[in-house]
């Protein structure tokens, strides 16, 4: 048995929305699931007949046998869980806060507690809450695509949480997850495992493989919803990563709409004569990767430093990220990682993301001076985290 119990590093501050979501789910279990599970169903409830008919369609089961094991919570789940064959917008949301039992709830809340804080810190509280609900709806609809006639209610927060995992996978590749390994009597220990390995295992082995072999809801687990949520999370993360609103509008991205046609050679000439404003406008106007790669790496990094000094953090971040993506073997890669970290650390809410860039710079620093600078920035962020704790 292997399951995660924590991750590192964690962002500063309190993940308020994550705690509220956990609280709401736990409250729903304590105030709804438990008491209704101990109550007998109302035999006068018109929904009871519909429920019995839907189960009867699954096989020759006597109504008396079903009633013997039926609780009021089963009918409540039938009403407020999501059934593909009886589409309801309300149940798209209510189903996210109902669970099939304590273990179902505990597993989901553990994953939300481990992975939610970093994603909340990256997105901000309101966007994180909206994203969580969006992931849940997207996961449910993806599940419905493969089970359009199902009368079996879908409940649980795992689709929404899978979306959080999708964001985490893209945004925090250098994080590590503490996993508990229990293979009695041979192995009982905890190990720190790269986050992407843990999440890839969750997506591919725990969900995609069963989905292919058993179907969307094979074994009583909504693998299709998990996959749909994860993909929705990846999609939102990509959009936020490269969208113009990544830094909440801080820093004005340099307009190139009024720029004159320019070439990679002109960028180098502008840098050489010290006209970094013209060089930055020209370089940021290039749409093709081939054009950007014709500009000398040192010139690109010089433009990036100019943008940082000019407090145009969004433009600087875009430049450094493109450098990282397009020049993986360039000797200046560590300086690009540092530059991206500077652009992010200027915005306190993105300190965790900056931490990962500085960590990458430290890993590949080609000089001790660069390594020392990366260490200073890492210590600075760690101090910020301690001060806000």
C-alpha positions in Angstrom: 0.0 0.0 0.0 1.3 3.4 -1.0 -0.3 6.8 -0.4 0.9 10.4 0.0 0.9 12.1 3.3 2.5 15.5 2.6 4.5 17.6 0.1 7.3 20.2 0.0 7.9 23.0 -0.3 4.6 24.6 0.9 3.6 28.2 0.3 3.5 30.8 3.1 0.2 31.9 4.6 -3.0 30.0 5.3 -4.8 28.2 2.4 -8.1 29.5 3.6 -10.2 28.3 0.7 -8.7 24.8 0.9 -9.6 24.6 4.6 -13.1 25.9 3.9 -13.7 23.3 1.2 -12.4 20.6 3.5 -14.7 21.9 6.3 -17.8 22.0 4.0 -17.2 18.4 2.9 -16.6 17.2 6.4 -19.7 19.1 7.6 -21.8 17.6 4.9 -20.6 14.2 6.0 -21.3 14.8 9.7 -24.6 16.6 9.3 -26.1 14.8 6.3 -24.4 11.6 5.4 -24.1 10.1 8.9 -27.6 10.9 10.2 -29.4 10.1 7.0 -27.5 6.8 6.7 -29.0 5.7 10.0 -32.5 6.6 9.0 -35.0 4.4 7.1 -36.4 5.8 3.9 -39.8 7.4 3.8 -42.0 4.8 2.1 -44.3 7.6 0.9 -41.5 9.4 -0.9 -42.4 9.3 -4.7 -38.7 9.1 -5.4 -38.5 5.7 -3.7 -40.5 4.0 -6.5 -38.3 5.6 -9.1 -35.2 4.4 -7.2 -36.5 0.9 -7.0 -37.3 0.8 -10.7 -33.8 2.1 -11.6 -32.1 -0.6 -9.6 -34.5 -3.2 -10.9 -33.3 -2.4 -14.3 -29.9 -3.5 -13.3 -31.0 -7.1 -12.6 -33.6 -9.4 -11.0 -33.5 -8.0 -7.5 -36.6 -8.2 -5.2 -37.8 -4.8 -3.9 -38.0 -6.3 -0.4 -34.3 -7.2 -0.6 -33.4 -3.7 -1.7 -35.5 -2.0 1.1 -33.7 -4.1 3.7 -30.4 -2.4 2.9 -31.8 1.0 1.9 -31.4 4.2 4.0 -32.7 7.7 3.7 -29.2 8.7 2.5 -29.5 6.4 -0.5 -32.5 8.4 -1.6 -30.9 11.7 -0.9 -27.9 10.7 -3.0 -30.3 9.5 -5.7 -31.8 13.0 -5.6 -28.7 15.2 -5.3 -26.0 13.0 -6.8 -25.4 13.5 -10.6 -27.3 11.0 -12.8 -26.4 11.2 -16.5 -29.8 9.9 -17.6 -31.5 12.7 -15.6 -29.4 15.8 -16.1 -29.7 18.4 -13.5 -27.6 21.6 -13.2 -28.1 21.6 -9.4 -26.8 18.1 -9.0 -23.6 19.1 -10.9 -22.7 21.1 -7.8 -24.4 19.3 -5.0 -22.8 16.0 -6.0 -19.4 17.5 -5.3 -20.1 17.6 -1.6 -21.6 14.2 -1.0 -19.5 11.1 -0.4 -20.2 7.4 -0.3 -18.6 6.8 3.1 -15.9 7.8 5.6 -13.0 6.3 3.6 -14.2 8.0 0.4 -14.3 11.3 2.2 -11.0 10.8 4.0 -9.1 9.9 0.8 -10.4 12.9 -1.1 -9.7 15.4 1.8 -6.2 14.0 2.2 -5.4 14.8 -1.4 -7.0 18.2 -1.2 -5.1 19.0 2.0 -1.7 18.0 0.4 -2.0 19.5 -3.0 -4.5 22.3 -2.6 -2.4 24.9 -0.8 0.1 25.4 -3.5 -2.5 25.7 -6.2 -4.6 28.1 -4.1 -1.5 30.2 -3.5 -0.7 30.3 -7.2 -4.2 31.1 -8.4 -5.4 33.3 -5.5 -8.4 32.5 -3.4 -11.3 33.5 -5.6 -9.9 32.1 -8.8 -9.0 28.9 -6.9 -12.6 28.5 -5.6 -13.9 29.1 -9.1 -11.4 26.7 -10.6 -12.3 24.0 -8.0 -16.0 24.2 -9.0 -15.1 24.3 -12.7 -13.0 21.2 -12.3 -15.8 19.4 -10.6 -18.3 20.3 -13.3 -15.9 19.4 -16.1 -15.1 16.1 -14.5 -18.8 15.2 -14.1 -19.6 16.1 -17.7 -16.6 14.1 -19.0 -17.9 11.1 -17.0 -21.4 11.6 -18.5 -20.0 11.4 -22.0 -19.2 7.8 -21.5 -22.2 6.9 -19.4 -25.0 9.0 -20.9 -27.8 6.6 -19.8 -26.6 5.9 -16.3 -29.1 6.2 -13.4 -26.3 5.4 -10.9 -25.6 8.6 -8.9 -22.1 10.1 -9.1 -20.9 11.7 -5.9 -17.7 12.9 -4.4 -15.1 15.7 -4.6 -12.5 13.6 -6.4 -13.2 15.0 -9.9 -12.7 18.6 -8.6 -9.6 17.5 -6.7 -8.2 15.8 -9.8 -8.4 19.2 -11.4 -6.3 20.6 -8.6 -3.8 17.8 -9.2 -3.6 18.7 -12.9 -2.7 22.3 -12.0 -0.1 21.0 -9.5 1.4 18.7 -12.1 2.2 21.5 -14.4 3.1 24.3 -12.0 5.2 22.5 -9.4 7.4 20.0 -11.2 10.2 20.2 -8.7 8.0 19.6 -5.6 8.3 16.3 -3.8 5.6 14.3 -2.1 6.1 12.3 1.1 4.7 8.9 0.5 4.0 6.2 3.0 5.0 2.7 1.9 3.4 -0.2 3.7 4.4 -3.6 2.3 4.3 -5.6 5.6 6.5 -7.2 6.7 9.1 -6.2 4.0 8.9 -2.5 4.0 7.3 0.1 6.2 8.7 3.6 5.6 8.2 7.0 4.1 10.0 8.4 1.0 10.1 11.7 -0.8 9.0 11.1 -4.4 9.0 13.7 -7.2 5.5 15.1 -7.5 5.2 14.4 -11.2 5.9 10.7 -10.6 3.2 10.5 -8.0 0.7 12.4 -10.1 1.5 10.5 -13.3 1.0 7.3 -11.4 -2.4 8.6 -10.1 -3.5 9.5 -13.7 -2.1 6.6 -15.7 -2.1 3.6 -13.3 -4.9 4.5 -10.9 -7.3 5.9 -13.5 -6.4 5.7 -17.2 -5.6 2.0 -17.2 -8.8 1.0 -15.3 -10.8 3.3 -17.5 -9.5 1.6 -20.6 -10.0 -1.9 -19.2 -13.2 -1.5 -17.2 -14.9 1.6 -18.4 -15.7 5.0 -16.9 -17.1 3.8 -13.6 -15.4 0.4 -13.4 -15.3 -1.1 -9.9 -17.5 1.6 -8.5 -14.8 4.2 -9.1 -15.5 7.1 -11.5 -12.2 6.9 -13.4 -13.7 8.9 -16.2 -14.4 11.8 -13.8 -10.9 11.7 -12.4 -9.4 11.8 -15.9 -11.8 14.6 -17.0 -10.9 16.7 -13.9 -7.2 16.2 -14.3 -7.3 17.3 -18.0 -9.4 20.3 -17.0 -6.8 21.2 -14.4 -4.0 20.9 -17.0 -6.0 23.1 -19.4 -6.6 25.8 -16.8 -2.9 25.7 -15.7 -1.8 26.1 -19.3 -4.2 29.0 -19.9 -3.1 30.8 -16.7 0.6 30.1 -17.4 0.6 31.8 -20.7 -2.4 34.1 -20.4 -2.0 37.8 -20.2 -3.6 37.9 -16.7 -1.0 35.7 -15.0 0.3 38.4 -12.7 -3.1 39.9 -12.2 -2.5 42.8 -14.5 0.6 44.0 -12.7 3.1 45.3 -15.1 2.2 46.6 -18.6 3.1 44.2 -21.4 4.8 46.2 -24.0 2.6 46.8 -27.0 4.0 45.9 -30.4 1.0 47.0 -32.4 2.7 50.2 -33.4 6.1 48.7 -33.8 7.9 49.0 -37.2 8.9 45.8 -38.9 12.1 44.5 -37.4 14.5 41.6 -37.7 16.8 39.6 -35.3 19.7 41.7 -36.6 18.0 44.9 -35.6 17.5 43.6 -32.0 21.3 43.0 -31.7 22.0 46.4 -33.2 19.6 48.1 -30.7 21.2 46.3 -27.8 24.7 47.3 -29.0 23.8 51.0 -29.0 22.1 50.8 -25.7 18.5 51.3 -26.9 17.0 48.5 -24.9 13.5 49.9 -25.1 13.6 49.5 -28.9 15.3 46.1 -28.6 12.6 44.9 -26.2 9.7 46.0 -28.4 11.3 44.4 -31.4 12.1 41.1 -29.7 8.7 40.8 -28.0 7.0 41.3 -31.3 8.5 38.1 -32.8 5.8 35.5 -33.3 8.1 32.8 -34.6 10.5 30.7 -32.5 13.0 30.8 -35.4 13.2 34.6 -35.2 13.7 34.6 -31.5 16.5 32.0 -31.7 18.4 34.1 -34.2 18.9 36.7 -31.5 22.1 36.1 -29.4 21.4 34.6 -26.0 23.3 37.3 -24.2 21.2 40.0 -25.9 18.0 38.2 -24.9 19.1 38.1 -21.3 20.1 41.7 -21.4 16.7 42.6 -22.6 15.2 40.5 -19.8 17.2 42.4 -17.2 16.1 45.7 -18.6 12.5 44.6 -18.4 13.0 43.7 -14.7 14.6 47.0 -14.0 11.7 48.7 -15.7 9.3 46.7 -13.5 7.6 45.2 -16.5 7.4 41.8 -14.8 4.9 40.2 -17.1 7.0 40.9 -20.2 10.2 39.8 -18.4 8.5 36.6 -17.3 7.3 35.9 -20.8 10.8 36.4 -22.2 12.6 34.2 -19.6 10.1 31.4 -20.0 10.4 31.4 -23.7 14.2 31.3 -23.3 13.9 28.3 -20.9 11.6 26.5 -23.3 13.5 27.2 -26.5 17.2 27.1 -25.3 17.4 24.1 -23.0 21.1 23.6 -23.8 22.2 27.2 -23.7 24.9 28.2 -21.2 22.7 31.1 -20.1 19.9 28.8 -19.0 20.6 29.3 -15.3 20.4 33.1 -15.7 17.1 32.7 -17.4 15.8 30.7 -14.5 17.0 33.4 -12.1 15.3 36.1 -14.2 12.0 34.2 -14.2 12.3 33.9 -10.4 13.0 37.6 -10.1 9.9 38.4 -12.2 7.7 36.2 -9.9 9.2 37.1 -6.5 8.3 40.7 -7.2 4.7 39.6 -6.7 4.4 38.1 -3.2 1.6 35.7 -4.1 3.9 34.0 -6.6 6.8 33.4 -4.2 6.2 29.6 -4.3 6.5 29.6 -8.1 9.6 31.8 -7.8 11.1 29.3 -5.4 11.0 26.6 -8.0 12.8 28.8 -10.6 15.6 29.7 -8.2 15.9 26.0 -7.3 16.3 25.1 -10.9 18.9 27.9 -11.3 20.8 26.4 -8.4 20.7 23.0 -9.9 22.3 24.0 -13.2 24.3 27.1 -12.2 27.5 27.3 -14.2 29.3 29.5 -11.7 29.5 29.8 -8.0 28.3 33.4 -8.1 25.1 32.3 -9.8 24.7 29.5 -7.3 25.2 31.9 -4.4 22.6 34.3 -5.8 20.1 31.5 -6.2 20.7 30.4 -2.6 20.2 33.9 -1.4 16.8 34.1 -3.1 15.8 30.7 -1.8 16.7 31.8 1.8 14.8 35.0 1.3 11.6 33.1 0.3 12.0 30.7 3.1 12.3 33.6 5.6 9.2 35.2 4.1 7.4 31.9 4.7 8.5 31.7 8.3 7.5 35.4 8.9 4.0 34.8 7.6 3.5 31.5 9.4 
